[in-house]
Amino acid sequence: MPWWLDLVLLGSAVLLWVKGGNTPDDVWSVFQKFLSVVAVLVVLLGGRQILLEVLVLAFTIFLPNASRFDGGPISTADAPPAAAPRGWRLRG
């Protein structure tokens, strides 16, 4: 495997690990960290299907964050209460 491909995979592994640490969704965070470990293992073990693995890693970098869909992390105490969906009534 060429050295520049090792650098690309290691760089994507670092990017995925950092992005996984900043994601509020636990499942997505674990998945991104798992992919970064896989990228490091590919560099260490020297797989034969590198092009496919690089494409998958590049695809995961450009996937949206979970906060884009839910309006931010749920665990923060300072988050404002969510409004009821249109057509629903709030009790109280």
DRENGU-263080 format. One record per atom (N, C-alpha, C): residue in three letters; x negated, y, z. Coordinates in steps of 0.2 Angstrom, whole numbers, plus 2048, in hexadecimal, padded with zeros to 3 digits. Example, Ala and Ser with C-alpha at 12.3 -4.5 7.8 and 13.67 -1.06 7.14 Angstrom:
// DRENGU-263080
ALA7BE7E4827ALA7C27EA827ALA7BE7F0827SER7C07F5823SER7BC7FB824SER7C0800827
This chain:
// DRENGU-263080
MET7FC7FA800MET800800800MET7FB806800PRO7FD80B7FCPRO7F98117FBPRO7F9815802TRP7F4819803TRP7F481D80ATRP7F982280ATRP7FB825804TRP80082B804TRP807828806LEU808822804LEU80E81F806LEU80F81D80DASP80981B810ASP80981B817ASP80A82181BLEU808827818LEU80982D81BLEU81082F81AVAL81382E815VAL81A82F813VAL81F82B818LEU81D825819LEU82182181ELEU820823825LEU81A825827LEU81982782ELEU81C82E82FGLY81C83282AGLY81F83882BGLY82783882BSER82A833827SER831832828SER83382F82FALA82E82B831ALA82F828838ALA82F82D83DVAL82B83183DVAL82A837842VAL83183B841LEU83383D83BLEU83884183ALEU83F83E83DLEU83F83783BLEU84583483ELEU845833845TRP840832848TRP83F831850TRP841838853VAL83F83E850VAL840844853VAL848846852LYS84A84484CLYS85184684ALYS85684184FGLY85483B850GLY858837854GLY85883985BGLY85383C85EGLY85283F864GLY857845865ASN858849860ASN85C84F860ASN86484E85ETHR86684785DTHR86C84685BTHR871844861PRO876848862PRO87B846868PRO87E840868ASP87F83D862ASP882836861ASP87D831863ASP87F82D868ASP87A82886AASP879822865VAL87E820862VAL87D81B85DVAL87981D857TRP87A823855TRP87782584FTRP86F826851SER86E829857SER86882A85ASER86482385AVAL86781E85CVAL86381885DVAL862815856PHE867816851PHE86681484APHE860817847GLN85F81E848GLN85A822845GLN853820848LYS85381E84ELYS84D81C852LYS84B81584FPHE85081184EPHE84F80A84BPHE84B80B844LEU84E80F840LEU84B81083ALEU84481383ASER84381783FSER83C81983FSER837814841VAL83980F846VAL83580A848VAL834805842VAL83980483EVAL839800838VAL833803833ALA83480A832ALA82F80D82EALA82880C830VAL82780C837VAL82080B839VAL81E804838LEU8237FF839LEU8217F8838LEU81F7F7831VAL8237FA82CVAL8217F9825VAL81A7FB824VAL818801827VAL811803826VAL80C7FE829LEU80E7FC82FLEU8097F7832LEU8097F082FLEU80E7EE82CLEU80F7E782ALEU80E7E7822GLY80F7ED81FGLY80E7ED817GLY8137E9813GLY8197EB813GLY81E7E8810GLY81E7E9808ARG8217E5804ARG8217E57FDARG8277E97FAGLN82C7EA7FEGLN8317EE7FBGLN8317F57FDILE82C7F97FDILE82B7FF7FFILE82F8047FCLEU8308047F6LEU8358097F2LEU83C8097F5LEU83E8037F6LEU8458037F9LEU845806800GLU840804804GLU84080780BGLU83F80E80BVAL83B811807VAL83A818807VAL84181C805LEU844819800LEU84B81C7FELEU85081C804VAL850816807VAL85581680DVAL85381B812LEU84C81B814LEU84A820819LEU84C827817ALA84B829810ALA84C82F80EALA85383180EPHE85882C80DPHE85F82D80DPHE86182E814THR85E82B819THR86082C820THR85E833823ILE859836820ILE85783D822ILE85C842820PHE85F84181APHE864846818PHE86B84481ALEU86C83F81ELEU87383E821LEU874844826PRO87B846826PRO87D84B82BPRO87C849832ASN87B84E837ASN87B84C83EASN88384B840ALA883848846ALA88A846849ALA88D84D84BSER88985284DSER88C858850SER89085C84AARG88E85A844ARG89285E83EARG89985C83EPHE89B856841PHE8A1853840PHE8A5854846ASP8A285484CASP8A6855852ASP8A585C856GLY8A2860853GLY8A2867856GLY89C86885BGLY89886385CGLY893863861GLY89385E866PRO88E85D86BPRO88E85886FPRO894858874ILE896852876ILE89C85287BILE89A853882SER894851883SER89285088ASER89085788ETHR89085C88ATHR88E86388DTHR894865891ALA893868897ALA89886B89BALA89B871899ASP897875895ASP89887C893ASP89D87C88CALA89E87688AALA8A2876883ALA8A9878884PRO8AC87C880PRO8B387E881PRO8B7878880PRO8BD878883PRO8C2873881PRO8C487387AALA8C586D877ALA8C786D870ALA8CF86F870ALA8D087286AALA8D7874869ALA8DB86D867ALA8E186D868ALA8E6868866ALA8E686885EPRO8E786285BPRO8E8862854PRO8EE865852ARG8EF86884CARG8F586B84AARG8FB86784AGLY90086984DGLY90686584EGLY907862855TRP902862859TRP90285F85FTRP903864865ARG90686286AARG907866870ARG902864876LEU8FF869879LEU8FB86887FLEU900867885ARG8FF863889ARG90386288FARG900867894GLY90586A898GLY90386E89EGLY90587589D
